[in-house]
Amino acid sequence: MADKPTAHVESGFSFALMTDFTPDSSQREVLAATEGVLSAAWQRKRLTIRYNIMKTRLTGLEQQLQQLVIPLKHSRWQRIRAGWKNFTDENLSAHATHGHQCCGKPPKGM
Protein backbone atom coordinates (compact mmCIF):
# COMPACT_ATOMS: atom_id res chain seq x y z
CA MET A 1 0.00 0.00 0.00
CA ALA A 2 1.46 3.34 -1.02
CA ASP A 3 1.88 6.10 1.54
CA LYS A 4 -0.29 9.15 1.10
CA PRO A 5 1.70 12.26 0.18
CA THR A 6 2.02 14.72 3.02
CA ALA A 7 -0.21 17.73 2.56
CA HIS A 8 1.26 21.21 2.56
CA VAL A 9 -1.06 23.45 4.55
CA GLU A 10 0.14 26.98 5.23
CA SER A 11 -0.92 29.04 8.19
CA GLY A 12 0.28 32.18 9.86
CA PHE A 13 0.16 34.05 13.13
CA SER A 14 1.12 37.53 14.21
CA PHE A 15 2.79 37.63 17.63
CA ALA A 16 2.64 40.85 19.63
CA LEU A 17 5.99 41.83 21.14
CA MET A 18 6.53 43.59 24.47
CA THR A 19 8.71 46.37 23.07
CA ASP A 20 10.14 47.62 19.81
CA PHE A 21 12.40 44.65 19.23
CA THR A 22 14.96 44.03 16.54
CA PRO A 23 16.37 40.50 16.55
CA ASP A 24 20.06 39.89 16.00
CA SER A 25 21.26 37.81 13.06
CA SER A 26 21.61 34.60 15.09
CA GLN A 27 17.98 34.82 16.27
CA ARG A 28 16.81 35.38 12.69
CA GLU A 29 18.88 32.41 11.43
CA VAL A 30 17.60 30.01 14.10
CA LEU A 31 13.99 31.03 13.49
CA ALA A 32 14.37 30.73 9.70
CA ALA A 33 15.96 27.27 10.10
CA THR A 34 13.10 25.99 12.27
CA GLU A 35 11.36 23.12 10.50
CA GLY A 36 8.09 24.23 8.94
CA VAL A 37 8.73 27.99 9.11
CA LEU A 38 8.15 29.50 5.68
CA SER A 39 8.78 33.16 6.50
CA ALA A 40 9.12 35.57 9.40
CA ALA A 41 8.47 39.30 9.08
CA TRP A 42 9.48 41.73 11.82
CA GLN A 43 7.73 45.04 12.36
CA ARG A 44 7.84 47.50 15.26
CA LYS A 45 5.94 45.53 17.88
CA ARG A 46 4.87 42.55 15.81
CA LEU A 47 6.36 39.33 14.46
CA THR A 48 4.38 37.59 11.73
CA ILE A 49 5.30 33.97 10.99
CA ARG A 50 4.00 31.84 8.13
CA TYR A 51 4.39 28.11 8.69
CA ASN A 52 3.38 24.68 7.44
CA ILE A 53 1.00 23.20 10.03
CA MET A 54 1.90 19.68 8.93
CA LYS A 55 5.46 20.23 10.19
CA THR A 56 5.13 22.64 13.12
CA ARG A 57 2.49 24.05 15.44
CA LEU A 58 1.93 27.40 17.06
CA THR A 59 2.82 26.07 20.52
CA GLY A 60 6.16 24.83 19.20
CA LEU A 61 6.85 28.22 17.65
CA GLU A 62 6.03 29.95 20.95
CA GLN A 63 8.50 27.69 22.76
CA GLN A 64 11.15 28.40 20.11
CA LEU A 65 10.63 32.17 20.53
CA GLN A 66 10.97 31.86 24.32
CA GLN A 67 14.23 29.93 23.91
CA LEU A 68 15.48 32.70 21.62
CA VAL A 69 14.59 35.26 24.34
CA ILE A 70 12.21 37.18 22.10
CA PRO A 71 9.93 39.32 24.32
CA LEU A 72 6.38 38.13 23.57
CA LYS A 73 3.37 39.86 25.07
CA HIS A 74 1.30 37.50 27.22
CA SER A 75 -1.91 39.47 27.58
CA ARG A 76 -5.31 37.88 27.91
CA TRP A 77 -6.15 38.87 24.33
CA GLN A 78 -2.94 37.23 23.01
CA ARG A 79 -3.78 33.98 24.86
CA ILE A 80 -7.32 33.98 23.41
CA ARG A 81 -5.99 34.58 19.88
CA ALA A 82 -3.36 31.86 20.23
CA GLY A 83 -5.91 29.38 21.61
CA TRP A 84 -8.25 30.04 18.69
CA LYS A 85 -5.37 29.73 16.22
CA ASN A 86 -4.32 26.39 17.75
CA PHE A 87 -7.90 25.16 17.40
CA THR A 88 -8.17 26.16 13.72
CA ASP A 89 -4.72 24.72 12.92
CA GLU A 90 -5.75 21.38 14.47
CA ASN A 91 -8.89 21.36 12.31
CA LEU A 92 -6.93 22.20 9.15
CA SER A 93 -4.44 19.45 9.91
CA ALA A 94 -7.17 16.89 10.57
CA HIS A 95 -8.98 17.77 7.35
CA ALA A 96 -5.77 17.61 5.31
CA THR A 97 -5.00 14.07 6.47
CA HIS A 98 -8.55 12.69 6.50
CA GLY A 99 -9.63 10.43 3.62
CA HIS A 100 -12.92 11.95 2.50
CA GLN A 101 -15.85 9.84 1.38
CA CYS A 102 -18.08 11.05 -1.45
CA CYS A 103 -21.71 11.59 -0.45
CA GLY A 104 -23.04 9.56 -3.38
CA LYS A 105 -21.05 6.40 -2.67
CA PRO A 106 -21.66 3.85 0.07
CA PRO A 107 -18.79 3.24 2.49
CA LYS A 108 -16.20 0.66 1.40
CA GLY A 109 -17.07 -2.87 2.36
CA MET A 110 -20.81 -2.50 1.79
C-alpha angles and dihedrals in degrees: 000000000000120000117247113247113254112255120236108221117173124207136165142202134192113220118204113226126214096232141001096294130185114188121222121241094263092055090049092049094049092048092047090049093052110117111257097016109128099178143345123204121192122206131167100289100355139078116195117196127188114200144168107251091205090066105031140015134216093251090055090050091050090053091048091051091050091051089051089052094239108162105240121185112240101195124149090254092053091051091050092049092047092048091051091047091051089051094051092044090053090051093048091049093049092049092048093055099037118103103230122218120216114241093230097055128074117238116274114273096036 
